[in-house]
């Protein structure tokens, strides 16, 4: 039992620290995920949406600190109790997402290791068992380091976590795990190779034959069955190739400018997924950079999911003279964790991304 407790302690502690740090690297992304859970179609907790970022930071910092507390053996009763509460909460969320198919990616490991809801649920079940072992064997959790140093270690852990959170909020994630990271070519990431495997579906055809319902299953072809056709249900057997970038487009009115923009040799995109939620001081900060870019031959455009009147009002308010185009809000959120943010492209390849705080660092 002593060995089992030790193994459980290290597995749970390391996983909590890793999971927390991955999300702490991108707290805005985790906040977006919480907003999905708070939406009316999922948990219907819309009153929590304005506080999603604060809740996200508190959760991930607490996740990391609990992992450290477990590993060093600090306050084992308190630590195991709160680990149990957290894993019960996470297990409920992942089961709810998986069973009702509400949120397709739980965000447990951010964008670093995408998991399906069912994968996340099974992972949480394993952690729940390991944590229960720790809960019932608290006295066997052996501390490491001198007990007098434990409080200082935890204090230092808290400070480092909040410093990291502040840094990535004021700039950008230290490590970018998304499809729009620097070096990626957007057009290439959208392509599907000719030899890519296609999705395989089972089609369950229902017929009424001699007063009885019969089901005939094929993988696409209509079965030759004598009787009255009732309906058909599809079942995904094997998922086909899915490109890293699927929904990216640049539109204005009814025109699609995606190919044109991705062929530009010098393109600077100002990304603001929602102008009503934008950082107002950011526009004054990036304005000199936009003017410098134009003077050096860069084509400067704005991408936003906001309506045309709001875009026009924004131009007038900040004196931007910015050509705004429409791109889906979810795509813009994935492109850069800054509102507004700047993305520099050459022939569709992302060369640089900067937070509005770092606009002067954009290399033109």
SERO-4910 file (N, C-alpha, C, O; in steps of 0.05 Angstrom, whole numbers):
BEGIN
 pado doro    nc1    nc2    nc3   cac1   cac2   cac3    cc1    cc2    cc3    oc1    oc2    oc3
  Unk    A     17    -24      0      0      0      0     17     25      0     10     45    -13
  Unk    A     40     24     14     58     47     15     68     54    -13     69     77    -20
  Unk    A     75     33    -28     85     38    -55     63     48    -73     67     66    -90
  Unk    A     38     38    -70     15     47    -86      9     76    -80      3     91    -98
  Unk    A     11     84    -55      6    112    -47     28    130    -60     21    152    -71
  Unk    A     53    121    -59     74    137    -71     71    140   -101     74    162   -112
  Unk    A     64    118   -115     59    120   -144     35    138   -150     37    154   -169
  Unk    A     14    135   -135    -10    152   -139     -3    181   -135    -12    199   -150
  Unk    A     13    187   -114     20    214   -108     35    227   -131     29    250   -139
  Unk    A     55    213   -142     71    224   -164     55    227   -190     58    247   -204
  Unk    A     38    208   -196     22    210   -220      3    233   -219      1    249   -237
  Unk    A    -12    235   -196    -32    256   -193    -18    283   -192    -27    302   -205
  Unk    A      3    285   -176     17    311   -173     28    321   -200     24    345   -207
  Unk    A     42    304   -214     54    312   -240     32    320   -260     35    339   -275
  Unk    A     10    304   -261    -11    310   -280    -25    336   -274    -31    352   -292
  Unk    A    -29    342   -248    -42    367   -241    -24    391   -247    -33    411   -257
  Unk    A      2    388   -242     21    410   -248     23    414   -278     22    437   -287
  Unk    A     25    392   -293     27    395   -323      2    407   -334      3    426   -351
  Unk    A    -21    397   -326    -47    407   -336    -50    437   -329    -59    452   -346
  Unk    A    -43    444   -305    -45    472   -296    -27    490   -312    -35    512   -320
  Unk    A     -2    482   -315     18    499   -329     11    503   -359     14    524   -370
  Unk    A      0    481   -371     -8    484   -399    -30    504   -402    -29    521   -421
  Unk    A    -49    504   -384    -71    523   -385    -62    551   -376    -72    571   -385
  Unk    A    -43    551   -357    -32    577   -348    -16    591   -370    -14    616   -370
  Unk    A     -5    576   -388      8    587   -411    -11    602   -430     -3    620   -445
  Unk    A    -37    595   -428    -57    607   -445    -84    609   -430   -103    596   -437
  Unk    A    -84    626   -409   -109    629   -393   -133    640   -409   -156    634   -402
  Unk    A   -127    656   -429   -149    666   -445   -163    644   -460   -188    643   -462
  Unk    A   -147    625   -471   -159    602   -484   -176    585   -465   -198    576   -473
  Unk    A   -167    582   -440   -183    567   -421   -208    582   -414   -229    570   -409
  Unk    A   -206    609   -413   -229    625   -407   -250    622   -429   -274    621   -424
  Unk    A   -241    621   -454   -260    616   -476   -274    590   -473   -298    588   -478
  Unk    A   -259    570   -463   -272    543   -459   -293    545   -436   -314    533   -439
  Unk    A   -286    560   -415   -306    563   -394   -331    578   -404   -353    571   -395
  Unk    A   -327    597   -421   -350    611   -432   -369    592   -447   -393    595   -447
  Unk    A   -357    571   -461   -373    551   -474   -390    536   -453   -414    531   -457
  Unk    A   -377    529   -431   -392    514   -410   -413    532   -397   -434    521   -390
  Unk    A   -409    558   -395   -428    576   -382   -451    583   -401   -470    595   -392
  Unk    A   -449    576   -427   -469    585   -446   -496    572   -441   -497    551   -427
  Unk    A   -518    584   -451   -545    573   -446   -549    545   -456   -564    530   -444
  Unk    A   -535    537   -477   -538    510   -488   -524    489   -472   -528    465   -476
  Unk    A   -507    497   -453   -492    477   -437   -501    478   -408   -520    463   -401
  Unk    A   -489    494   -391   -497    496   -363   -515    519   -356   -526    521   -334
  Unk    A   -519    537   -376   -537    560   -372   -529    576   -347   -545    582   -330
  Unk    A   -503    584   -346   -493    600   -324   -481    626   -336   -459    634   -330
  Unk    A   -497    640   -352   -487    663   -366   -478    685   -348   -461    701   -356
  Unk    A   -488    687   -323   -480    708   -305   -450    705   -297   -438    724   -287
  Unk    A   -438    682   -302   -410    677   -297   -391    685   -320   -367    687   -317
  Unk    A   -403    689   -344   -387    694   -368   -368    718   -364   -345    716   -373
  Unk    A   -377    741   -353   -358    764   -350   -335    758   -332   -314    772   -333
  Unk    A   -337    737   -316   -315    730   -297   -299    706   -306   -284    695   -290
  Unk    A   -303    698   -331   -291    673   -340   -260    674   -338   -248    654   -330
  Unk    A   -248    696   -345   -219    698   -344   -209    696   -315   -189    682   -310
  Unk    A   -222    710   -297   -213    709   -269   -216    680   -258   -198    670   -244
  Unk    A   -239    668   -264   -243    640   -255   -222    622   -267   -212    604   -253
  Unk    A   -216    626   -293   -196    609   -306   -169    611   -292   -156    590   -287
  Unk    A   -160    635   -286   -134    639   -273   -134    626   -245   -115    613   -238
  Unk    A   -155    631   -230   -156    619   -203   -155    589   -204   -141    576   -188
  Unk    A   -170    577   -222   -171    547   -225   -143    536   -231   -134    517   -219
  Unk    A   -130    548   -252   -105    536   -261    -83    541   -241    -66    523   -237
  Unk    A    -83    564   -227    -62    568   -207    -66    549   -184    -47    537   -174
  Unk    A    -91    545   -175    -97    527   -154    -90    498   -162    -81    482   -145
  Unk    A    -94    492   -187    -87    465   -198    -57    460   -195    -49    438   -186
  Unk    A    -41    479   -203    -12    476   -202     -3    474   -172     12    456   -165
  Unk    A    -13    492   -156     -5    493   -128    -13    467   -113      3    457    -97
  Unk    A    -37    457   -119    -45    431   -106    -27    409   -114    -20    391    -98
  Unk    A    -18    408   -140      0    388   -149     27    390   -134     38    369   -126
  Unk    A     37    414   -130     62    418   -116     59    410    -86     76    397    -75
  Unk    A     37    418    -74     31    411    -46     31    381    -42     41    371    -22
  Unk    A     19    367    -62     18    338    -59     46    325    -61     53    308    -46
  Unk    A     62    335    -80     88    323    -84    107    328    -60    122    310    -53
  Unk    A    105    351    -47    123    356    -25    111    347      2    124    348     22
  Unk    A     85    337      1     73    326     25     64    347     44     64    343     69
  Unk    A     56    371     34     47    393     52     17    391     57      1    390     38
  Unk    A      9    391     82    -19    390     90    -34    368     75    -52    375     59
  Unk    A    -27    343     79    -39    322     62    -69    320     64    -83    314     44
  Unk    A    -81    325     88   -110    323     90   -123    345     74   -142    339     59
  Unk    A   -114    369     77   -125    392     61   -121    387     31   -140    390     15
  Unk    A    -97    379     24    -90    375     -4   -107    354    -18   -119    358    -39
  Unk    A   -109    330     -5   -124    308    -17   -154    314    -18   -168    306    -37
  Unk    A   -164    329      2   -193    336      1   -199    354    -22   -219    350    -36
  Unk    A   -182    375    -26   -188    393    -48   -182    381    -75   -194    388    -95
  Unk    A   -162    362    -76   -158    347   -101   -183    331   -108   -191    329   -131
  Unk    A   -195    319    -88   -219    303    -92   -242    321   -102   -257    313   -120
  Unk    A   -245    344    -89   -267    362    -98   -263    371   -127   -282    373   -142
  Unk    A   -238    378   -134   -232    387   -162   -237    365   -182   -249    369   -203
  Unk    A   -228    340   -176   -231    319   -195   -260    310   -198   -269    303   -220
  Unk    A   -276    312   -176   -305    306   -178   -318    327   -196   -335    320   -213
  Unk    A   -310    352   -193   -321    373   -209   -314    369   -239   -331    372   -256
  Unk    A   -288    363   -244   -279    359   -272   -292    335   -284   -299    335   -308
  Unk    A   -295    313   -268   -307    289   -278   -336    294   -286   -346    284   -307
  Unk    A   -351    310   -270   -378    317   -277   -379    332   -303   -396    326   -321
  Unk    A   -361    352   -306   -361    368   -331   -355    351   -355   -369    354   -376
  Unk    A   -335    334   -353   -327    318   -377   -349    298   -383   -354    293   -407
  Unk    A   -362    286   -363   -384    267   -369   -407    282   -382   -419    272   -401
  Unk    A   -414    305   -371   -436    321   -382   -430    328   -411   -448    326   -428
  Unk    A   -405    336   -417   -398    344   -444   -399    320   -463   -409    322   -485
  Unk    A   -389    297   -453   -388    273   -470   -416    261   -475   -424    255   -497
  Unk    A   -432    258   -453   -458    245   -455   -477    262   -472   -492    251   -488
  Unk    A   -477    288   -467   -496    305   -481   -484    319   -506   -497    334   -520
  Unk    A   -458    312   -512   -444    323   -535   -446    353   -536   -453    365   -557
  Unk    A   -439    366   -514   -442    395   -512   -417    410   -519   -417    430   -534
  Unk    A   -394    402   -508   -368    415   -514   -350    393   -525   -344    373   -512
  Unk    A   -340    398   -549   -325    377   -563   -297    373   -553   -284    352   -558
  Unk    A   -286    393   -539   -259    391   -528   -259    403   -500   -265    427   -498
  Unk    A   -253    388   -480   -256    398   -452   -235    419   -445   -240    434   -427
  Unk    A   -213    419   -460   -192    439   -453   -175    431   -430   -161    448   -418
  Unk    A   -175    405   -422   -160    396   -399   -130    402   -401   -118    410   -381
  Unk    A   -119    398   -425    -91    403   -430    -88    425   -451    -69    426   -466
  Unk    A   -108    444   -451   -107    466   -470   -106    456   -499   -118    436   -506
  Unk    A    -90    470   -516    -87    462   -543    -63    444   -547    -57    435   -569
  Unk    A    -48    438   -525    -24    422   -527    -31    393   -533    -19    380   -550
  Unk    A    -51    382   -518    -60    354   -522    -91    354   -524   -104    351   -503
  Unk    A   -102    358   -548   -131    358   -550   -143    330   -543   -133    310   -553
  Unk    A   -163    330   -527   -176    305   -519   -206    307   -526   -218    328   -523
  Unk    A   -217    285   -534   -246    284   -537   -259    283   -510   -246    276   -490
  Unk    A   -285    290   -507   -298    290   -481   -297    262   -468   -293    261   -444
  Unk    A   -300    241   -483   -299    214   -471   -271    207   -462   -268    195   -440
  Unk    A   -250    215   -477   -223    211   -468   -217    226   -442   -204    215   -424
  Unk    A   -227    250   -441   -224    266   -417   -238    254   -393   -228    254   -371
  Unk    A   -262    243   -398   -277    231   -376   -263    206   -365   -261    203   -341
  Unk    A   -252    189   -383   -238    165   -374   -212    173   -359   -205    160   -339
  Unk    A   -199    194   -369   -175    204   -355   -182    213   -327   -168    207   -308
  Unk    A   -205    227   -324   -213    237   -298   -222    214   -279   -217    215   -255
  Unk    A   -233    193   -291   -241    170   -275   -216    156   -263   -216    149   -239
  Unk    A   -195    154   -279   -170    142   -269   -158    160   -247   -149    149   -226
  Unk    A   -158    186   -251   -148    204   -230   -165    203   -205   -155    204   -183
  Unk    A   -191    200   -208   -209    198   -185   -202    174   -168   -201    176   -144
  Unk    A   -196    151   -181   -189    127   -166   -162    132   -151   -160    125   -128
  Unk    A   -143    144   -165   -117    149   -152   -119    168   -129   -106    165   -108
  Unk    A   -136    189   -132   -140    208   -111   -154    196    -87   -148    202    -64
  Unk    A   -173    178    -92   -187    164    -70   -167    147    -54   -169    145    -30
  Unk    A   -148    135    -68   -127    120    -54   -112    139    -35   -106    131    -12
  Unk    A   -106    163    -44    -92    182    -28   -109    192     -4    -99    196     18
  Unk    A   -135    196    -10   -153    206     11   -154    187     35   -154    195     58
  Unk    A   -155    161     29   -158    141     50   -131    132     61   -130    116     79
  Unk    A   -110    143     51    -83    136     61    -66    161     65    -42    162     58
  Unk    A    -79    182     76    -64    208     80    -39    205     96    -19    218     91
  Unk    A    -40    188    117    -17    186    135      7    173    122     30    175    132
  Unk    A      3    160     99     25    147     85     38    166     65     58    158     52
  Unk    A     28    190     62     40    210     43     65    222     57     62    237     76
  Unk    A     88    215     47    113    223     59    121    250     49    123    255     25
  Unk    A    127    269     68    137    296     59    165    295     49    181    278     58
  Unk    A    172    312     31    199    316     22    208    344     28    191    362     30
  Unk    A    233    349     32    244    374     42    236    379     71    219    365     82
  Unk    A    249    397     84    243    403    112    216    417    113    209    433     96
  Unk    A    200    409    134    173    420    136    173    451    138    155    464    130
  Unk    A    195    462    150    196    491    153    197    505    126    190    529    124
  Unk    A    206    491    105    209    503     79    184    501     62    181    514     41
  Unk    A    165    485     71    141    480     54    125    505     48    117    510     26
  Unk    A    121    521     69    105    546     65    118    565     45    105    577     29
  Unk    A    145    566     46    160    583     28    158    572     -1    156    588    -20
  Unk    A    159    546     -4    157    534    -30    129    540    -42    127    547    -66
  Unk    A    108    537    -26     81    543    -36     78    572    -42     65    579    -62
  Unk    A     88    590    -25     87    619    -31    101    625    -57     91    641    -73
  Unk    A    125    614    -61    140    619    -85    124    608   -110    124    621   -131
  Unk    A    112    585   -106     96    574   -128     73    592   -136     68    597   -160
  Unk    A     59    603   -116     37    622   -121     47    646   -137     35    654   -157
  Unk    A     69    657   -127     80    681   -140     88    676   -169     83    692   -186
  Unk    A    102    654   -174    111    648   -201     87    643   -219     88    651   -243
  Unk    A     66    630   -209     43    625   -226     29    651   -234     22    655   -257
  Unk    A     26    670   -214     13    695   -221     30    712   -239     20    727   -255
  Unk    A     57    710   -236     75    725   -253     73    715   -282     72    730   -301
  Unk    A     71    688   -285     68    677   -312     41    685   -324     40    692   -347
  Unk    A     20    684   -308     -6    692   -318     -6    721   -327    -17    727   -348
  Unk    A      6    738   -311      8    767   -318     24    770   -344     16    786   -362
  Unk    A     46    756   -347     63    759   -371     48    751   -396     48    766   -416
  Unk    A     34    728   -396     21    719   -420     -4    736   -427    -12    738   -450
  Unk    A    -16    748   -406    -39    765   -411    -30    792   -423    -44    803   -440
  Unk    A     -7    802   -415      3    827   -425     18    824   -451     24    844   -465
  Unk    A     25    799   -458     39    794   -483     24    772   -498      1    776   -507
  Unk    A     36    749   -502     23    726   -515     33    701   -501     53    702   -487
  Unk    A     19    678   -505     29    653   -493     58    648   -499     68    654   -521
  Unk    A     73    638   -480    101    632   -483    105    611   -505    123    614   -522
  Unk    A     88    590   -505     88    570   -526     61    570   -540     41    568   -527
  Unk    A     62    572   -566     37    572   -582     32    544   -593     47    534   -609
  Unk    A     10    531   -583      4    504   -592    -17    504   -614    -26    482   -623
  Unk    A    -26    527   -623    -49    528   -642    -39    526   -671    -15    528   -677
  Unk    A    -58    522   -689    -52    519   -717    -41    544   -730    -29    544   -751
  Unk    A    -46    567   -717    -38    593   -728    -11    603   -716     -7    627   -715
  Unk    A      6    585   -708     31    594   -696     51    603   -717     47    598   -741
  Unk    A     71    618   -709     90    630   -727    104    607   -743    112    587   -732
  Unk    A    106    612   -769    119    592   -787     99    576   -803    107    564   -823
  Unk    A     74    576   -795     54    561   -809     43    576   -833     39    601   -832
  Unk    A     38    562   -855     26    574   -878     -4    568   -878    -12    544   -879
  Unk    A    -21    588   -876    -49    584   -872    -62    568   -895    -77    550   -891
  Unk    A    -54    575   -920    -66    561   -943    -59    532   -943    -76    515   -948
  Unk    A    -34    525   -936    -25    498   -936    -39    482   -913    -46    459   -917
  Unk    A    -43    495   -891    -56    482   -868    -86    477   -873    -98    461   -859
  Unk    A    -97    490   -894   -125    486   -901   -129    463   -921   -151    454   -926
  Unk    A   -107    455   -934   -109    435   -956   -113    407   -945   -104    400   -923
  Unk    A   -127    391   -961   -131    363   -956   -115    347   -977   -122    349  -1001
  Unk    A    -95    331   -969    -80    316   -989    -97    297  -1005   -118    288   -996
  Unk    A    -89    293  -1030   -105    276  -1048   -108    247  -1037   -129    234  -1041
  Unk    A    -87    238  -1024    -88    210  -1013    -98    209   -984    -95    188   -971
  Unk    A   -110    231   -975   -119    231   -947   -143    213   -943   -160    211   -961
  Unk    A   -144    198   -921   -166    180   -917   -192    195   -913   -193    215   -900
  Unk    A   -213    185   -926   -240    197   -923   -254    185   -899   -248    163   -890
  Unk    A   -274    200   -889   -290    190   -867   -307    166   -876   -316    166   -899
  Unk    A   -310    147   -858   -326    123   -864   -352    124   -847   -350    127   -823
  Unk    A   -374    121   -860   -400    122   -845   -415     96   -850   -414     84   -872
  Unk    A   -430     88   -831   -451     67   -834   -478     81   -837   -485     98   -822
  Unk    A   -493     72   -857   -519     83   -862   -540     61   -854   -540     40   -866
  Unk    A   -556     67   -835   -577     49   -825   -604     56   -838   -617     74   -829
  Unk    A   -611     41   -859   -636     46   -874   -659     31   -861   -657      7   -855
  Unk    A   -680     46   -856   -704     33   -844   -726     30   -865   -733     49   -880
  Unk    A   -738      6   -865   -759      0   -884   -782    -14   -869   -778    -27   -849
  Unk    A   -806    -10   -879   -829    -24   -869   -836    -46   -889   -846    -41   -911
  Unk    A   -831    -71   -880   -834    -94   -898   -855   -113   -886   -850   -124   -864
  Unk    A   -877   -117   -900   -899   -135   -890   -907   -127   -861   -912   -145   -845
  Unk    A   -909   -101   -857   -919    -91   -831   -898    -91   -809   -904    -83   -786
  Unk    A   -873   -100   -815   -852   -100   -794   -829    -82   -803   -822    -80   -827
  Unk    A   -816    -68   -783   -794    -50   -789   -768    -66   -792   -762    -83   -774
  Unk    A   -754    -62   -813   -728    -75   -818   -706    -53   -822   -711    -32   -833
  Unk    A   -682    -59   -812   -660    -41   -815   -638    -55   -831   -629    -77   -825
  Unk    A   -629    -42   -853   -608    -52   -870   -585    -32   -869   -589     -8   -874
  Unk    A   -561    -42   -863   -538    -24   -860   -519    -27   -884   -511    -49   -892
  Unk    A   -512     -4   -896   -492     -3   -917   -473     20   -911   -476     35   -891
  Unk    A   -452     23   -927   -434     46   -924   -438     66   -946   -419     78   -956
  Unk    A   -463     70   -954   -469     91   -973   -490     84   -993   -508    100   -999
  Unk    A   -489     60  -1004   -507     53  -1026   -535     47  -1015   -539     38   -993
  Unk    A   -555     54  -1032   -583     49  -1024   -589     20  -1027   -585      8  -1049
  Unk    A   -599      7  -1006   -604    -22  -1008   -628    -29  -1025   -648    -14  -1025
  Unk    A   -627    -50  -1039   -649    -59  -1056   -668    -76  -1038   -665   -100  -1036
  Unk    A   -687    -63  -1026   -706    -76  -1008   -734    -70  -1016   -741    -47  -1022
  Unk    A   -750    -91  -1018   -778    -87  -1024   -794    -78  -1000   -794    -93   -980
  Unk    A   -806    -56  -1000   -820    -46   -977   -821    -15   -977   -810     -3   -995
  Unk    A   -833     -4   -957   -836     25   -955   -812     37   -940   -806     28   -917
  Unk    A   -798     56   -952   -775     69   -940   -785     88   -918   -802    104   -922
  Unk    A   -773     85   -894   -781    102   -871   -761    124   -866   -768    148   -864
  Unk    A   -736    117   -865   -715    138   -860   -688    125   -858   -685    101   -861
  Unk    A   -667    142   -854   -640    132   -852   -625    147   -830   -629    171   -826
  Unk    A   -608    133   -816   -591    145   -795   -562    139   -802   -556    117   -812
  Unk    A   -545    159   -797   -517    155   -803   -501    152   -778   -507    163   -757
  Unk    A   -480    136   -779   -462    131   -757   -433    133   -766   -425    119   -785
  Unk    A   -417    151   -753   -389    154   -760   -374    130   -750   -372    124   -726
  Unk    A   -361    115   -769   -345     92   -762   -316     99   -758   -303     91   -740
  Unk    A   -306    115   -777   -278    124   -776   -276    152   -787   -285    158   -809
  Unk    A   -264    169   -771   -261    197   -779   -240    200   -800   -219    187   -798
  Unk    A   -245    216   -820   -226    220   -842   -206    241   -834   -205    251   -812
  Unk    A   -189    249   -854   -169    269   -850   -182    296   -845   -199    305   -860
  Unk    A   -173    310   -824   -184    336   -818   -161    356   -819   -142    354   -803
  Unk    A   -162    376   -837   -140    396   -838   -138    412   -812   -157    416   -798
  Unk    A   -114    421   -807   -109    436   -782   -125    461   -781   -135    469   -759
  Unk    A   -129    474   -804   -145    499   -806   -169    493   -824   -165    484   -847
  Unk    A   -193    497   -815   -217    489   -830   -235    513   -838   -246    512   -860
  Unk    A   -238    532   -821   -259    552   -825   -248    580   -831   -263    600   -829
  Unk    A   -223    583   -838   -211    609   -842   -221    621   -869   -220    607   -889
  Unk    A   -230    645   -868   -238    660   -892   -237    690   -887   -239    698   -864
  Unk    A   -233    705   -908   -233    734   -907   -254    744   -926   -252    740   -950
  Unk    A   -275    756   -916   -298    763   -933   -306    792   -929   -301    804   -908
  Unk    A   -319    803   -949   -330    830   -947   -355    829   -965   -353    823   -989
  Unk    A   -378    836   -953   -403    834   -969   -407    805   -976   -408    787   -958
  Unk    A   -411    799  -1002   -414    772  -1011   -390    762  -1025   -390    741  -1038
  Unk    A   -368    777  -1023   -343    769  -1037   -324    755  -1018   -322    763   -994
  Unk    A   -309    735  -1028   -289    721  -1013   -261    730  -1022   -254    727  -1045
  Unk    A   -246    741  -1004   -219    752  -1011   -197    735   -999   -174    744   -998
  Unk    A   -203    711   -990   -183    694   -977   -159    689   -994   -136    695   -985
  Unk    A   -162    679  -1018   -140    673  -1035   -123    698  -1042    -99    697  -1043
  Unk    A   -137    719  -1047   -124    744  -1053   -106    754  -1031    -83    761  -1035
  Unk    A   -116    753  -1006   -101    763   -983    -78    744   -977    -56    753   -969
  Unk    A    -82    718   -980    -61    699   -973    -39    698   -995    -18    686   -991
  Unk    A    -44    712  -1017    -23    714  -1038     -7    740  -1036     12    744  -1050
  Unk    A    -16    758  -1017     -2    783  -1014     27    778  -1003     31    762   -986
  Unk    A     46    793  -1014     74    790  -1005     79    803   -978     95    794   -963
  Unk    A     64    824   -973     68    839   -948     40    846   -937     28    866   -945
  Unk    A     30    829   -918      4    833   -907      5    835   -877     16    818   -864
  Unk    A     -7    856   -866     -9    860   -837    -38    859   -830    -54    876   -839
  Unk    A    -46    840   -813    -74    837   -805    -77    846   -776    -63    838   -758
  Unk    A    -97    864   -772   -104    873   -746   -128    856   -737   -150    859   -749
  Unk    A   -125    839   -718   -145    820   -710   -160    830   -685   -147    835   -664
  Unk    A   -186    833   -687   -203    841   -664   -229    825   -667   -247    833   -681
  Unk    A   -231    803   -652   -253    785   -657   -280    798   -651   -300    791   -663
  Unk    A   -281    817   -632   -305    830   -625   -298    859   -616   -285    862   -595
  Unk    A   -307    878   -631   -299    906   -625   -312    916   -600   -301    935   -587
  Unk    A   -334    905   -591   -347    914   -566   -332    904   -542   -335    914   -520
  Unk    A   -315    883   -545   -300    872   -523   -270    878   -526   -253    866   -512
  Unk    A   -263    896   -544   -235    902   -549   -222    918   -527   -236    931   -511
  Unk    A   -195    917   -526   -180    934   -507   -177    961   -520   -162    964   -539
  Unk    A   -191    981   -510   -192   1007   -523   -165   1020   -524   -158   1033   -544
  Unk    A   -148   1018   -503   -122   1031   -504   -104   1018   -525    -84   1030   -533
  Unk    A   -111    993   -533    -94    979   -553    -94    993   -580    -74    992   -594
  Unk    A   -116   1006   -587   -117   1018   -614    -99   1042   -616    -87   1047   -637
  Unk    A    -98   1058   -595    -79   1081   -595    -50   1071   -595    -32   1084   -606
  Unk    A    -45   1047   -583    -18   1037   -582     -9   1026   -610     14   1029   -617
  Unk    A    -28   1014   -625    -20   1002   -650    -21   1022   -674    -10   1017   -695
  Unk    A    -34   1044   -670    -38   1064   -692    -12   1072   -705    -10   1071   -730
  Unk    A      9   1080   -690     35   1087   -703     47   1064   -719     59   1069   -740
  Unk    A     43   1040   -709     54   1016   -723     40   1012   -750     53   1006   -770
  Unk    A     14   1017   -750     -2   1014   -775      7   1035   -796     10   1029   -819
  Unk    A     12   1059   -786     21   1080   -804     48   1074   -815     54   1079   -839
  Unk    A     66   1064   -798     93   1057   -807     92   1034   -828    107   1034   -847
  Unk    A     74   1015   -823     72    992   -841     63   1001   -869     74    992   -889
  Unk    A     43   1019   -870     34   1029   -895     56   1044   -910     59   1042   -934
  Unk    A     72   1059   -895     93   1075   -908    115   1057   -919    130   1065   -936
  Unk    A    116   1032   -910    137   1013   -919    125    993   -938    138    972   -944
  Unk    A    102    998   -949     90    982   -970     74    958   -961     68    940   -977
  Unk    A     67    956   -935     51    934   -926     21    940   -930     12    962   -926
  Unk    A      7    919   -938    -22    922   -940    -34    916   -912    -28    895   -901
  Unk    A    -49    935   -901    -59    933   -874    -89    929   -875   -103    946   -887
  Unk    A    -99    908   -863   -128    903   -862   -136    896   -834   -120    888   -817
  Unk    A   -162    898   -829   -173    890   -803   -191    866   -806   -205    864   -826
  Unk    A   -190    848   -787   -207    825   -787   -224    825   -762   -213    827   -740
  Unk    A   -250    824   -765   -268    824   -742   -294    811   -749   -302    811   -772
  Unk    A   -307    800   -729   -334    788   -733   -356    809   -727   -380    802   -729
  Unk    A   -348    833   -719   -368    854   -713   -382    864   -738   -372    860   -760
  Unk    A   -404    877   -735   -420    887   -758   -407    911   -771   -389    924   -759
  Unk    A   -416    918   -795   -405    940   -810   -408    966   -796   -389    982   -795
  Unk    A   -431    973   -785   -434    999   -771   -414   1002   -748   -403   1024   -744
  Unk    A   -409    980   -733   -390    981   -711   -362    985   -721   -346    999   -709
  Unk    A   -355    973   -744   -328    977   -756   -324   1005   -765   -303   1017   -761
  Unk    A   -345   1017   -777   -343   1045   -787   -340   1064   -763   -324   1082   -764
  Unk    A   -356   1059   -742   -354   1076   -718   -327   1074   -705   -316   1094   -695
  Unk    A   -315   1050   -706   -288   1046   -694   -267   1061   -710   -249   1073   -698
  Unk    A   -269   1060   -736   -250   1076   -753   -252   1105   -747   -231   1119   -744
  Unk    A   -276   1116   -744   -280   1144   -739   -269   1152   -711   -257   1172   -707
  Unk    A   -275   1135   -692   -267   1141   -664   -237   1143   -661   -227   1160   -646
  Unk    A   -222   1125   -674   -193   1124   -671   -178   1135   -695   -153   1135   -695
  Unk    A   -192   1145   -715   -179   1156   -739   -161   1135   -752   -138   1141   -759
  Unk    A   -172   1111   -757   -155   1089   -767   -154   1087   -797   -133   1080   -808
  Unk    A   -176   1092   -811   -178   1088   -840   -170   1059   -846   -153   1054   -864
  Unk    A   -181   1040   -832   -174   1012   -834   -195    997   -850   -219    999   -845
  Unk    A   -186    982   -870   -204    965   -886   -211    940   -870   -194    922   -867
  Unk    A   -236    939   -860   -244    916   -844   -257    894   -862   -272    900   -880
  Unk    A   -250    869   -855   -263    846   -868   -275    828   -847   -268    831   -823
  Unk    A   -292    811   -856   -305    793   -837   -291    766   -836   -285    754   -857
  Unk    A   -286    756   -811   -276    729   -807   -291    718   -782   -297    734   -764
  Unk    A   -296    693   -782   -311    681   -759   -298    687   -733   -273    686   -730
  Unk    A   -314    692   -712   -304    700   -686   -287    678   -673   -266    684   -662
  Unk    A   -296    653   -675   -281    631   -663   -254    629   -676   -234    623   -662
  Unk    A   -252    632   -702   -226    631   -716   -208    653   -707   -184    649   -702
  Unk    A   -218    677   -704   -202    700   -695   -192    696   -667   -169    703   -661
  Unk    A   -208    684   -650   -200    678   -622   -176    659   -622   -158    661   -606
  Unk    A   -177    640   -641   -155    620   -643   -130    632   -655   -108    622   -649
  Unk    A   -133    652   -672   -109    663   -686    -90    677   -667    -66    673   -669
  Unk    A   -100    693   -649    -83    708   -631    -98    715   -605   -122    722   -606
  Unk    A    -84    712   -583    -97    718   -557    -93    747   -549    -83    754   -528
  Unk    A   -101    764   -566   -100    793   -562   -122    806   -577   -127    798   -600
  Unk    A   -135    826   -566   -158    839   -579   -156    869   -575   -167    880   -555
  Unk    A   -141    884   -592   -131    875   -618   -103    862   -617    -89    866   -597
  Unk    A    -97    848   -638    -71    836   -641    -61    839   -669    -77    844   -687
  Unk    A    -35    837   -674    -24    841   -700    -11    815   -710      4    803   -696
  Unk    A    -17    808   -735     -5    784   -748      7    792   -775     -7    804   -792
  Unk    A     32    786   -778     46    793   -803     50    769   -820     59    748   -811
  Unk    A     41    771   -846     43    748   -864     58    756   -890     57    779   -898
  Unk    A     71    735   -901     82    737   -928     73    713   -944     79    690   -937
  Unk    A     58    718   -965     47    696   -981     32    675   -964     34    651   -969
  Unk    A     18    684   -944      2    666   -928     17    654   -904      4    640   -888
  Unk    A     43    658   -903     59    647   -881     61    667   -858     68    690   -862
  Unk    A     54    658   -834     55    675   -810     84    679   -802     97    660   -794
  Unk    A     93    704   -803    121    710   -796    123    721   -768    144    717   -755
  Unk    A    103    735   -758    105    747   -731     77    752   -721     59    760   -736
  Unk    A     73    749   -695     49    756   -681     56    772   -656     74    764   -641
  Unk    A     42    794   -651     48    810   -628     22    819   -615      2    825   -628
  Unk    A     23    820   -588      2    832   -572      3    862   -577     24    873   -584
  Unk    A    -20    876   -573    -19    905   -577      0    919   -558     10    940   -565
  Unk    A      6    907   -535     26    918   -517     54    919   -530     71    936   -523
  Unk    A     59    901   -549     85    899   -562     85    908   -591    101    899   -607
  Unk    A     66    926   -598     64    934   -626     90    945   -637     96    942   -660
  Unk    A    105    959   -620    130    972   -630    151    951   -636    171    957   -649
  Unk    A    147    926   -627    166    904   -633    161    891   -660    177    873   -668
  Unk    A    140    898   -674    135    886   -699    156    894   -719    162    918   -723
  Unk    A    168    875   -732    190    879   -751    180    884   -779    169    866   -791
  Unk    A    183    908   -788    172    916   -814    193    921   -835    187    928   -858
***
